[in-house]
Amino acid sequence: MLKKILPLSFTLITLLFTYSCTDTDPLQKTAIVITVDGLSFANTISSQPFLNDNNYLKTALDGMQLSSKGLEIVSFNWDRNVSNSDIGIQSLINKLREYYNRAINENKKLIIVSHSWGTFLSFMALASESQGTNPIKCDLFITLSSPIGTAYSSHRSKTEDIINSYVNSWFTKLNYNITSGILPKAKKWINVWAWGDYISGPLKEINPAIQDIQVEGDLYKISPVTRDIITTYVFHRYTQLLPESKDRLLIERIKEEISTAADNSYTPTAPLNLSFIKDTKR
């Protein structure tokens, strides 16, 4: 009997020793999430950048406690000066390539969450790296209030025309034609926009696979009469996913999408009123 117990004890001790000498963190990272903030008007007009609200998307995702679910959240830092967008795009390409290679080697998902002008940087960086023998393909691409969508907004206003013209001027500067078919590669692409936000719009006309989500609901009932710079500010700020926001419906939706893409189980922290978030039929 003793002869049978001793080998078993030795085996258990060996296993325990081996486990203690390896990474004992029980939470394996399942995905890398890269956040790309929008421009800063203060940084654009000032020679001295104001960095007080840098990394607001990372702060928002940290508030969702995604790191505790095994996600590595990384913020892409740029000076948020729109005049330096070409420099920002090249820097983002380098960062995406670095983390894409890591994701492939470590068998992790790659998720990109961007807001406002950060969606333009992300769009161009991913489109630039979508060709060749080793294209970058993310598992989930989220664009929040993308100015690229102003070109596809119905009943486009003069304000949207101006924004769309500015976007097109950057496309021209970067020698890019959006009708070329050279687009970001993503297994799933979610675009969140609001009719009351002049700096956003649907993107499904670019690629039918894009899931447009229009933010409308009981709190903000926007009509053509009240659609103005104030509603633009309200909705554009709402899509920043601010942790202190009292209305967490969009935050919960984004959390669900990220968790699902990362193959994590998801349990809503509050009942979802999905009438507040409507998938567009465009």
C-alpha positions in Angstrom: 0.0 0.0 0.0 2.8 2.3 1.0 4.6 1.6 -2.3 1.5 2.9 -4.2 1.1 6.0 -2.1 4.7 7.3 -2.4 4.8 7.6 -6.2 1.4 9.4 -6.1 2.6 11.8 -3.5 5.8 12.5 -5.5 3.7 13.2 -8.6 1.4 15.7 -6.7 4.5 17.5 -5.2 6.1 17.7 -8.7 2.9 19.2 -10.2 2.6 21.7 -7.4 6.2 22.8 -7.8 5.8 23.1 -11.5 2.7 25.3 -11.1 4.5 27.5 -8.6 7.3 28.2 -11.0 5.1 29.3 -13.8 2.8 32.3 -14.2 0.2 31.8 -11.5 -2.1 34.5 -12.7 -5.4 32.6 -13.3 -6.7 35.3 -15.6 -5.3 34.9 -19.0 -5.6 37.9 -21.3 -8.0 37.0 -24.2 -7.9 40.2 -26.2 -6.0 43.4 -26.8 -8.2 46.5 -27.0 -6.7 49.7 -28.5 -8.5 53.0 -27.9 -8.2 56.0 -30.2 -9.4 59.3 -28.9 -10.8 62.1 -31.1 -9.2 65.5 -31.7 -8.8 68.3 -29.2 -9.8 71.7 -30.3 -7.6 73.2 -27.7 -4.6 71.2 -28.9 -5.4 72.1 -32.5 -5.3 75.9 -32.0 -2.7 76.0 -29.3 1.1 75.5 -29.5 1.1 74.1 -26.0 -1.1 70.9 -26.0 -3.5 70.4 -23.1 -3.4 66.8 -22.0 -6.0 67.0 -19.3 -8.6 64.7 -21.0 -6.2 62.4 -22.8 -7.1 58.7 -22.9 -10.8 59.3 -22.2 -11.8 56.2 -24.1 -9.4 54.0 -22.1 -10.8 55.6 -18.9 -14.3 54.7 -20.1 -13.3 51.1 -20.8 -11.5 50.8 -17.5 -14.8 51.9 -15.9 -16.5 48.9 -17.6 -14.0 46.7 -15.6 -13.0 44.9 -18.8 -9.4 44.5 -17.5 -10.8 42.2 -14.8 -12.4 40.1 -17.5 -9.0 39.4 -19.1 -8.7 42.2 -21.6 -5.6 44.3 -22.1 -6.6 47.9 -22.8 -4.1 50.1 -24.5 -4.5 53.7 -25.4 -3.0 55.2 -28.6 -1.5 58.5 -27.6 -1.4 61.2 -30.2 -1.2 65.0 -29.8 -4.9 65.2 -30.9 -4.0 68.2 -33.2 -6.1 67.6 -36.3 -3.4 69.3 -38.4 -1.0 66.4 -37.6 -3.4 63.7 -38.6 -1.0 62.3 -41.2 1.7 61.9 -38.5 -0.9 60.4 -36.2 -2.0 57.9 -38.8 1.5 56.6 -39.4 2.2 56.3 -35.7 -1.1 54.4 -35.3 -0.1 52.1 -38.2 3.1 51.2 -36.3 1.2 50.6 -33.1 -1.5 48.5 -34.8 1.2 46.4 -36.6 3.0 45.8 -33.3 -0.2 44.7 -31.4 -1.6 42.8 -34.3 1.6 40.6 -34.5 1.4 40.2 -30.7 -2.3 39.1 -30.9 -1.5 36.6 -33.6 1.5 35.1 -31.7 -0.3 35.0 -28.4 -3.6 33.8 -29.9 -5.5 36.9 -28.7 -8.3 38.9 -30.3 -7.6 42.5 -31.5 -10.3 45.1 -30.8 -10.2 48.8 -31.8 -12.5 51.4 -30.2 -12.4 54.9 -31.7 -14.3 58.1 -31.3 -14.8 61.2 -33.5 -11.7 62.1 -35.4 -10.0 59.1 -33.9 -12.3 57.0 -36.1 -10.7 58.8 -39.1 -7.2 57.9 -37.9 -8.3 54.3 -37.3 -10.1 54.0 -40.6 -7.1 55.2 -42.6 -4.5 53.2 -40.6 -6.5 50.0 -41.0 -7.3 50.7 -44.7 -3.6 51.3 -45.4 -2.7 48.0 -43.8 -5.6 46.0 -45.4 -3.7 44.9 -48.5 -0.6 42.7 -49.1 0.4 39.3 -47.8 0.0 40.1 -44.1 -3.0 42.6 -43.8 -4.1 43.7 -40.4 -7.6 42.4 -39.6 -9.2 43.2 -36.3 -11.9 41.1 -34.6 -14.0 44.1 -33.7 -13.9 47.7 -35.0 -16.1 50.2 -33.2 -16.5 53.7 -34.6 -18.3 56.2 -32.3 -19.6 59.4 -33.9 -17.5 59.1 -37.0 -17.3 62.3 -39.2 -16.8 60.0 -42.2 -20.5 59.2 -41.9 -21.6 62.7 -42.6 -21.3 61.9 -46.3 -24.1 59.3 -46.0 -26.5 61.2 -43.7 -30.0 61.7 -45.1 -31.2 65.3 -45.4 -27.6 66.5 -45.0 -27.3 70.0 -43.5 -24.8 72.7 -44.4 -22.8 71.9 -41.3 -22.5 68.3 -42.4 -21.5 69.5 -45.8 -18.6 71.5 -44.3 -17.5 68.5 -42.2 -17.8 66.1 -45.1 -15.7 68.5 -47.2 -13.0 68.6 -44.6 -12.9 64.8 -44.4 -12.6 64.6 -48.2 -9.8 67.1 -48.1 -7.9 64.8 -45.9 -8.7 61.8 -48.1 -7.3 63.8 -51.0 -4.2 64.8 -49.0 -3.6 61.1 -48.2 -4.2 60.0 -51.8 -7.1 57.9 -50.7 -10.4 57.2 -52.6 -13.1 55.8 -50.4 -14.8 54.2 -53.5 -11.6 52.2 -54.3 -12.8 49.3 -52.2 -9.7 49.5 -50.0 -11.3 49.5 -46.6 -10.5 48.4 -43.0 -10.6 44.6 -42.5 -12.7 43.7 -39.5 -14.7 40.6 -38.6 -17.3 42.8 -37.1 -17.7 46.6 -37.6 -20.1 48.6 -35.4 -20.7 52.2 -36.1 -22.6 54.3 -33.5 -24.1 57.6 -34.7 -26.8 60.0 -33.8 -29.1 62.0 -36.1 -28.7 64.9 -33.6 -24.9 64.8 -33.9 -23.7 66.8 -37.0 -20.3 65.1 -36.6 -21.5 61.6 -37.3 -23.5 59.5 -39.7 -24.2 56.0 -41.0 -21.5 54.0 -42.8 -23.4 51.0 -44.2 -23.2 52.5 -47.7 -19.4 52.1 -47.5 -19.8 48.4 -46.7 -23.1 46.6 -46.2 -21.5 44.4 -43.5 -21.1 47.4 -41.2 -23.7 47.5 -38.4 -25.0 51.0 -38.0 -26.5 51.8 -34.6 -28.4 55.0 -34.3 -28.6 56.5 -30.8 -32.1 57.9 -30.2 -34.5 57.5 -27.3 -36.6 58.8 -24.5 -34.0 61.1 -23.1 -33.1 62.9 -26.3 -35.9 63.2 -28.8 -34.4 65.2 -31.5 -36.5 66.8 -34.3 -35.3 68.9 -37.3 -36.2 72.0 -35.4 -33.9 71.3 -32.4 -31.0 69.7 -34.3 -28.2 72.1 -33.7 -24.8 72.6 -32.1 -26.2 71.9 -28.7 -27.6 68.5 -29.6 -24.3 67.8 -31.4 -22.4 68.5 -28.2 -24.8 66.4 -26.1 -24.7 63.3 -28.4 -21.0 63.6 -29.3 -20.2 63.7 -25.6 -22.6 60.8 -25.0 -20.7 58.6 -27.4 -17.5 59.2 -25.4 -18.9 56.5 -23.1 -18.2 58.6 -20.0 -18.2 56.5 -16.8 -20.1 59.2 -14.9 -22.9 59.1 -17.5 -26.3 58.4 -15.7 -27.7 56.8 -18.8 -25.6 53.6 -19.3 -27.5 51.9 -22.1 -24.9 52.6 -24.8 -22.1 51.8 -22.3 -23.7 48.4 -21.6 -24.1 47.7 -25.3 -20.5 48.5 -26.1 -19.4 46.4 -23.1 -21.4 43.5 -24.4 -20.0 43.8 -27.9 -16.4 43.9 -26.6 -16.9 41.0 -24.2 -18.5 38.9 -26.8 -15.8 39.6 -29.3 -13.2 38.6 -26.7 -15.1 35.3 -26.0 -16.0 36.4 -22.5 -19.3 35.7 -20.9 -21.4 38.8 -20.4 -24.0 39.6 -17.8 -25.7 43.0 -18.0 -25.4 45.1 -14.9 -28.7 46.8 -15.6 -31.8 46.0 -17.7 -31.3 47.2 -21.3 -34.0 49.3 -22.9 -33.2 48.4 -26.4 -35.7 50.9 -27.8 -33.1 53.5 -26.9 -30.6 52.0 -29.3 -32.0 51.3 -32.8 -30.2 49.4 -35.5 -30.7 51.4 -38.7 -32.2 49.8 -41.7 -30.0 51.7 -44.1 
